Amino acid sequence: MSFASDSVGIVSPEKFSFEEPLELECGRVLPRFEIMVETYGQLNADRSNAILICHALSGHHHAAGYHHEDDKKAGWWDECIGPGKAIDTNHFYVVALNNIGGCNGSTGPTSPNPENDNRPYGPDFPLVTVRDWVKTQKMLSERLGIAVWHAVIGGSLGGMQALQWSVDYPDDLRNCVIVASSPKLTAQNIAFNEVARQSILSDPDFHHGRYLEHDSYPKRGLILARMVGHITYLSEEAMKQKFGRDLKLGKFMYGFDVEFQVESYLRYQGEQFSRNFDANTYLIMTKALDYFDPAREFDGDLPKALAQTKCRFLVVSFTTDWRFAPSRSQEIVKALTSNHKPVSYVDIEAEQGHDSFLFPVPLYVKTMHNFLTSSLNSISAPQTHTQTTGQGA
């Protein structure tokens, strides 16, 4: 199989093991942990061209390219990562990871618990926060020998991580790109997350989070949780254009099975998601969303929380995103400008709602590309060989 010229091609993930105990915000300690990582592009001689990609709720380390010749599904942000794309691997060394608590290779609820005869952690895996993730990402950067990131980038929950980086490690990133995100969740967003969690928790197959020990999983709960997510991630216009009121069989069936195309889509997406995503991970990720608030330790004052940041910022929102509305991005922009911080902001007209950040909307792609490459003169050229720093598992 031949890949497009702007694809990173075939990529291989690598697992990094950390044997030191990790103290978490919740007060618990992980005795050790692992992080699954993928990299694209080449690291330059002075390691100044590295970009960190922080993923959203259901994201993971496979952000671009393919895992084998016959792989038909590219990484989740393949539209934006690659030669000549928004995050241009002709210039940058891109690092994508799966956060702890995830279910795609990093230590999480499906991992063996060394304190319980190596049975899966299940519900015993501790709740983690955005700050915990950033802490482990900092540890990963040290393992990779990257002292300063050219940029930390993320959309949605990933944007929260990027913002937290600028607060916790202001000297360790030059640029911060926050896309379709928020300084904290609204009560409405927390409510959506709670509905999704309750659909999982109330599923008889959840077994108090120990479904793996019962050779089962809360399929119905995960399907409903994903349905809620899809409804809120898409705009009304996107759903109208994609489905309208089209009927699957062209006529009313006067029953409660699938009749409208949108119903068929939601059920299909929910079914696929339930097979590939861990329920305990979903609970953990949504709680991390709920807890995020970098201003919490600064008397609720966001400008005060961002006062010590030192990097340039690009903040991007989308006109039809009603889950993380443009007004939430503007809160971040106002807090930065009140501190006279270098920030660029653009509200992109796009019809895909919250999911717009995953698509190569022309103005969005150009804006991010220009922002990232505008400081290229300050970094050296990439090496002619791929970077191999770091110890795998």
VEXDREN-2710 file (C-alpha; in Angstrom, 1 decimal):
% VEXDREN-2710
k/r/px/py/pz
1/MET/0.0/0.0/0.0
2/SER/1.3/3.5/-0.9
3/PHE/0.6/6.4/1.4
4/ALA/-0.1/10.0/0.4
5/SER/2.9/12.3/0.2
6/ASP/1.7/14.3/3.3
7/SER/1.3/11.1/5.5
8/VAL/3.9/10.2/8.1
9/GLY/3.5/6.6/6.8
10/ILE/3.9/3.5/9.0
11/VAL/4.7/4.3/12.6
12/SER/5.4/2.1/15.6
13/PRO/4.4/2.9/19.2
14/GLU/6.9/2.6/22.1
15/LYS/6.2/2.0/25.7
16/PHE/8.2/3.9/28.4
17/SER/8.5/2.5/31.9
18/PHE/8.8/4.6/35.0
19/GLU/9.8/2.7/38.1
20/GLU/9.7/5.6/40.6
21/PRO/6.5/6.1/42.6
22/LEU/4.1/8.7/41.3
23/GLU/2.3/10.9/43.9
24/LEU/-1.1/11.9/42.6
25/GLU/-3.3/14.9/43.5
26/CYS/-5.9/12.6/45.0
27/GLY/-3.3/11.6/47.7
28/ARG/-2.7/8.1/46.3
29/VAL/0.5/6.8/44.9
30/LEU/1.1/4.6/41.8
31/PRO/4.2/2.4/42.6
32/ARG/5.2/2.5/38.9
33/PHE/3.6/3.3/35.6
34/GLU/4.0/3.0/31.8
35/ILE/3.3/5.5/29.0
36/MET/2.6/4.5/25.4
37/VAL/4.2/6.9/22.9
38/GLU/4.4/7.5/19.2
39/THR/6.7/10.0/17.4
40/TYR/6.7/11.5/14.0
41/GLY/9.4/13.5/12.2
42/GLN/13.0/14.0/13.3
43/LEU/14.5/15.7/16.3
44/ASN/17.1/18.3/15.6
45/ALA/20.6/18.5/17.0
46/ASP/19.8/20.8/20.0
47/ARG/16.3/19.1/20.6
48/SER/14.5/22.4/20.1
49/ASN/11.9/21.4/17.5
50/ALA/9.8/19.0/19.6
51/ILE/6.0/19.3/19.8
52/LEU/3.9/17.5/22.4
53/ILE/0.4/16.5/21.4
54/CYS/-2.1/16.1/24.3
55/HIS/-5.2/14.0/23.5
56/ALA/-8.9/14.5/24.3
57/LEU/-11.2/12.2/26.2
58/SER/-11.2/9.2/23.9
59/GLY/-7.8/10.0/22.2
60/HIS/-4.5/8.1/22.6
61/HIS/-1.0/7.9/21.3
62/HIS/-1.8/7.0/17.8
63/ALA/-2.3/10.5/16.4
64/ALA/-1.0/10.1/12.8
65/GLY/0.0/7.6/10.2
66/TYR/-0.7/3.9/10.1
67/HIS/0.5/0.8/12.1
68/HIS/0.9/-1.5/9.1
69/GLU/0.6/-1.6/5.3
70/ASP/-3.0/-2.8/5.2
71/ASP/-4.2/-0.4/8.0
72/LYS/-7.2/1.5/6.7
73/LYS/-7.6/3.8/9.7
74/ALA/-5.1/6.6/10.2
75/GLY/-4.3/8.2/13.6
76/TRP/-7.0/10.4/15.2
77/TRP/-5.3/13.7/14.2
78/ASP/-3.8/12.5/10.9
79/GLU/-5.6/15.4/9.1
80/CYS/-3.3/17.9/10.9
81/ILE/0.0/16.0/11.5
82/GLY/2.4/15.3/8.6
83/PRO/4.6/16.8/6.0
84/GLY/3.2/20.2/5.0
85/LYS/0.2/19.9/7.3
86/ALA/-0.7/22.2/10.2
87/ILE/1.8/20.4/12.5
88/ASP/4.5/20.0/9.9
89/THR/6.8/17.0/10.3
90/ASN/9.1/18.5/7.8
91/HIS/10.1/20.9/10.5
92/PHE/9.0/19.3/13.8
93/TYR/9.5/16.2/15.9
94/VAL/6.0/15.4/17.2
95/VAL/5.4/13.3/20.3
96/ALA/2.0/11.9/21.0
97/LEU/1.1/9.8/24.1
98/ASN/-1.7/7.9/25.8
99/ASN/-2.2/9.4/29.3
100/ILE/-2.2/7.2/32.4
101/GLY/-5.7/6.1/33.3
102/GLY/-6.2/5.3/29.6
103/CYS/-6.8/2.0/27.9
104/ASN/-4.4/2.1/25.0
105/GLY/-1.2/0.8/26.5
106/SER/-0.4/3.2/29.3
107/THR/-1.0/2.2/32.9
108/GLY/-4.7/2.3/33.6
109/PRO/-7.7/0.4/35.0
110/THR/-7.0/-2.6/32.7
111/SER/-3.4/-2.9/33.8
112/PRO/-2.2/-5.4/36.4
113/ASN/-2.2/-4.1/39.9
114/PRO/1.0/-5.1/41.7
115/GLU/-0.6/-4.6/45.0
116/ASN/-3.4/-7.1/44.2
117/ASP/-1.7/-10.2/42.7
118/ASN/-1.5/-8.4/39.4
119/ARG/-5.2/-8.6/38.8
120/PRO/-6.6/-5.7/36.7
121/TYR/-6.8/-2.4/38.7
122/GLY/-10.4/-2.0/37.6
123/PRO/-12.2/0.4/40.0
124/ASP/-9.1/0.5/42.3
125/PHE/-7.2/2.6/39.8
126/PRO/-6.9/6.1/41.3
127/LEU/-8.7/9.1/39.9
128/VAL/-6.2/11.3/38.1
129/THR/-6.2/14.9/37.1
130/VAL/-5.0/17.1/34.3
131/ARG/-2.2/18.2/36.6
132/ASP/-1.2/14.6/37.1
133/TRP/-1.1/14.0/33.4
134/VAL/1.1/17.1/32.9
135/LYS/3.4/15.8/35.6
136/THR/3.9/12.5/33.8
137/GLN/4.3/14.3/30.5
138/LYS/7.1/16.3/32.1
139/MET/8.7/13.1/33.3
140/LEU/8.5/11.8/29.7
141/SER/10.1/14.9/28.3
142/GLU/13.0/14.4/30.7
143/ARG/13.4/10.8/29.5
144/LEU/13.4/12.0/25.9
145/GLY/16.0/14.6/26.7
146/ILE/13.7/17.5/25.7
147/ALA/14.3/20.4/28.1
148/VAL/11.9/22.8/26.3
149/TRP/9.0/22.0/24.0
150/HIS/8.7/24.1/20.9
151/ALA/5.0/23.8/21.5
152/VAL/2.5/21.9/23.6
153/ILE/-0.8/21.4/21.7
154/GLY/-4.2/20.0/22.5
155/GLY/-7.9/20.2/21.6
156/SER/-10.7/19.9/24.1
157/LEU/-9.4/18.0/27.2
158/GLY/-6.0/18.2/25.4
159/GLY/-6.2/22.0/25.4
160/MET/-6.7/21.9/29.1
161/GLN/-3.4/20.0/29.5
162/ALA/-1.6/22.5/27.2
163/LEU/-2.9/25.3/29.4
164/GLN/-1.8/23.5/32.6
165/TRP/1.7/23.1/31.1
166/SER/2.0/26.8/30.8
167/VAL/1.1/27.3/34.4
168/ASP/3.1/24.4/36.0
169/TYR/6.2/24.5/33.8
170/PRO/6.4/28.0/32.4
171/ASP/10.0/27.7/31.4
172/ASP/9.6/24.5/29.5
173/LEU/7.5/25.4/26.5
174/ARG/7.9/28.3/24.0
175/ASN/4.4/28.0/22.5
176/CYS/1.0/26.8/23.7
177/VAL/-1.9/26.0/21.4
178/ILE/-5.3/25.6/23.0
179/VAL/-8.1/24.5/20.7
180/ALA/-11.8/24.2/21.4
181/SER/-11.2/24.2/25.1
182/SER/-12.1/25.9/28.3
183/PRO/-10.5/27.2/31.6
184/LYS/-13.0/24.9/33.4
185/LEU/-16.3/23.1/32.7
186/THR/-19.7/24.8/33.0
187/ALA/-22.3/23.2/35.2
188/GLN/-24.0/22.0/32.0
189/ASN/-20.9/20.2/30.8
190/ILE/-20.5/18.5/34.2
191/ALA/-24.1/17.5/34.0
192/PHE/-23.5/15.8/30.6
193/ASN/-20.6/14.0/32.0
194/GLU/-22.7/12.8/35.0
195/VAL/-25.4/11.4/32.7
196/ALA/-22.7/9.5/30.8
197/ARG/-21.2/8.2/34.0
198/GLN/-24.6/7.1/35.4
199/SER/-25.4/5.2/32.2
200/ILE/-22.2/3.1/32.9
201/LEU/-22.5/2.8/36.6
202/SER/-26.2/1.6/36.4
203/ASP/-25.5/-1.0/33.8
204/PRO/-26.0/-4.5/35.4
205/ASP/-22.8/-5.7/33.6
206/PHE/-20.7/-3.0/35.3
207/HIS/-20.2/-5.2/38.4
208/HIS/-19.0/-2.3/40.5
209/GLY/-16.2/-1.8/38.1
210/ARG/-14.9/-5.4/38.2
211/TYR/-16.5/-6.5/34.9
212/LEU/-13.2/-7.9/33.6
213/GLU/-13.2/-10.4/36.4
214/HIS/-16.7/-11.5/35.2
215/ASP/-15.5/-11.7/31.6
216/SER/-18.0/-9.0/30.7
217/TYR/-18.3/-5.2/30.2
218/PRO/-21.1/-2.6/30.5
219/LYS/-21.9/-2.5/26.8
220/ARG/-25.3/-0.8/27.1
221/GLY/-23.8/1.9/29.5
222/LEU/-20.9/2.6/27.2
223/ILE/-23.2/2.9/24.2
224/LEU/-25.5/5.4/25.9
225/ALA/-22.5/7.4/27.2
226/ARG/-21.1/7.6/23.7
227/MET/-24.5/8.6/22.3
228/VAL/-24.6/11.5/24.7
229/GLY/-21.1/12.5/23.7
230/HIS/-21.8/12.4/20.0
231/ILE/-24.9/14.5/20.3
232/THR/-23.0/17.2/22.2
233/TYR/-19.9/17.1/20.0
234/LEU/-21.8/17.8/16.8
235/SER/-23.6/21.0/15.9
236/GLU/-27.3/21.1/14.9
237/GLU/-26.3/22.1/11.3
238/ALA/-23.8/19.2/11.0
239/MET/-26.5/16.7/12.1
240/LYS/-29.0/18.3/9.8
241/GLN/-26.6/18.1/6.8
242/LYS/-25.5/14.6/7.6
243/PHE/-28.8/13.0/8.5
244/GLY/-31.7/15.4/8.3
245/ARG/-34.9/13.5/9.1
246/ASP/-34.0/10.7/6.7
247/LEU/-35.6/7.4/7.4
248/LYS/-33.5/4.2/7.2
249/LEU/-36.3/2.3/5.3
250/GLY/-38.0/5.2/3.8
251/LYS/-41.2/4.9/5.9
252/PHE/-42.4/5.0/9.4
253/MET/-42.4/1.6/11.1
254/TYR/-44.4/2.6/14.2
255/GLY/-42.1/1.0/16.7
256/PHE/-39.1/1.6/18.9
257/ASP/-36.3/0.1/16.7
258/VAL/-34.1/2.2/14.5
259/GLU/-36.1/4.3/12.0
260/PHE/-34.2/7.6/11.5
261/GLN/-30.7/7.6/10.0
262/VAL/-29.4/9.6/13.0
263/GLU/-30.6/6.9/15.3
264/SER/-28.7/4.3/13.2
265/TYR/-25.6/6.4/13.3
266/LEU/-25.7/6.9/17.1
267/ARG/-26.2/3.2/17.8
268/TYR/-23.4/2.2/15.4
269/GLN/-21.0/4.7/16.9
270/GLY/-21.9/3.6/20.4
271/GLU/-21.5/-0.1/19.5
272/GLN/-18.1/0.5/18.0
273/PHE/-17.0/2.6/21.0
274/SER/-18.2/0.0/23.6
275/ARG/-16.0/-2.6/22.0
276/ASN/-12.8/-0.5/22.0
277/PHE/-12.9/1.7/25.1
278/ASP/-12.7/0.7/28.8
279/ALA/-15.6/1.8/31.0
280/ASN/-13.5/2.6/34.0
281/THR/-11.2/4.8/31.8
282/TYR/-14.3/6.7/30.6
283/LEU/-15.3/7.4/34.2
284/ILE/-11.7/8.6/35.0
285/MET/-11.5/10.8/32.0
286/THR/-14.8/12.6/32.6
287/LYS/-13.9/13.2/36.2
288/ALA/-10.6/14.7/35.1
289/LEU/-12.6/17.1/32.9
290/ASP/-14.9/18.0/35.8
291/TYR/-12.0/18.7/38.2
292/PHE/-9.9/20.9/35.9
293/ASP/-9.6/24.5/37.1
294/PRO/-6.1/26.0/37.0
295/ALA/-7.4/29.0/38.9
296/ARG/-8.6/26.9/41.9
297/GLU/-5.3/27.4/43.8
298/PHE/-5.3/31.1/42.9
299/ASP/-8.5/32.1/44.7
300/GLY/-10.5/31.3/41.5
301/ASP/-8.7/34.2/39.7
302/LEU/-7.7/33.0/36.2
303/PRO/-5.6/36.1/35.4
304/LYS/-3.7/35.4/38.6
305/ALA/-3.2/31.8/37.6
306/LEU/-1.8/32.8/34.3
307/ALA/0.4/35.6/35.5
308/GLN/3.6/33.6/35.5
309/THR/3.3/32.1/32.1
310/LYS/6.1/32.8/29.7
311/CYS/5.2/31.3/26.3
312/ARG/3.3/32.6/23.3
313/PHE/-0.3/31.4/23.0
314/LEU/-2.6/30.5/20.2
315/VAL/-6.2/30.1/21.2
316/VAL/-8.7/28.7/18.7
317/SER/-12.5/28.3/19.0
318/PHE/-15.2/27.3/16.5
319/THR/-18.4/29.2/15.9
320/THR/-20.7/26.1/16.1
321/ASP/-19.1/24.5/19.1
322/TRP/-21.8/24.8/21.8
323/ARG/-20.2/22.4/24.2
324/PHE/-17.0/24.4/24.6
325/ALA/-18.3/27.7/23.2
326/PRO/-16.1/30.5/21.9
327/SER/-16.9/32.5/25.0
328/ARG/-15.0/30.0/27.1
329/SER/-11.9/30.4/24.9
330/GLN/-12.3/34.1/25.2
331/GLU/-12.1/33.8/29.0
332/ILE/-8.6/32.4/28.5
333/VAL/-7.7/35.2/26.0
334/LYS/-8.9/37.9/28.4
335/ALA/-7.0/36.5/31.3
336/LEU/-3.8/36.4/29.2
337/THR/-4.2/39.9/27.8
338/SER/-4.9/41.3/31.2
339/ASN/-1.4/40.1/32.0
340/HIS/0.1/41.5/28.8
341/LYS/0.9/38.0/27.6
342/PRO/1.5/37.3/23.9
343/VAL/-1.7/35.7/22.7
344/SER/-3.3/35.2/19.3
345/TYR/-7.0/34.3/19.1
346/VAL/-9.2/33.2/16.2
347/ASP/-12.8/32.0/16.1
348/ILE/-13.1/29.7/13.1
349/GLU/-16.3/29.4/11.2
350/ALA/-16.9/25.7/10.9
351/GLU/-20.0/23.5/10.8
352/GLN/-18.8/20.4/12.7
353/GLY/-19.4/21.7/16.2
354/HIS/-17.0/20.7/18.9
355/ASP/-15.5/18.0/16.6
356/SER/-14.3/20.8/14.3
357/PHE/-10.8/20.7/15.9
358/LEU/-10.3/17.2/14.3
359/PHE/-10.9/18.4/10.7
360/PRO/-8.6/20.3/8.3
361/VAL/-10.7/23.4/8.1
362/PRO/-8.6/25.7/5.8
363/LEU/-8.3/28.8/8.0
364/TYR/-7.7/26.6/11.1
365/VAL/-4.9/24.6/9.4
366/LYS/-3.3/27.8/8.0
367/THR/-3.5/29.6/11.3
368/MET/-1.9/26.8/13.3
369/HIS/0.8/26.2/10.7
370/ASN/1.7/29.8/10.5
371/PHE/1.8/30.2/14.3
372/LEU/4.1/27.1/14.8
373/THR/6.5/28.0/11.9
374/SER/6.7/31.7/12.6
375/SER/9.5/31.1/15.1
376/LEU/11.4/28.5/13.0
377/ASN/14.4/30.8/12.7
378/SER/15.0/30.3/16.4
379/ILE/15.5/26.5/16.1
380/SER/18.1/24.5/14.2
381/ALA/17.5/22.1/11.3
382/PRO/16.4/18.6/12.0
383/GLN/19.0/15.8/12.1
384/THR/19.2/13.4/9.2
385/HIS/18.3/10.4/11.3
386/THR/15.4/9.5/13.5
387/GLN/15.6/10.2/17.2
388/THR/16.1/7.1/19.4
389/THR/16.5/8.6/22.9
390/GLY/14.7/7.0/25.7
391/GLN/14.4/3.5/27.2
392/GLY/11.4/1.3/26.2
393/ALA/9.7/-1.1/28.5
END
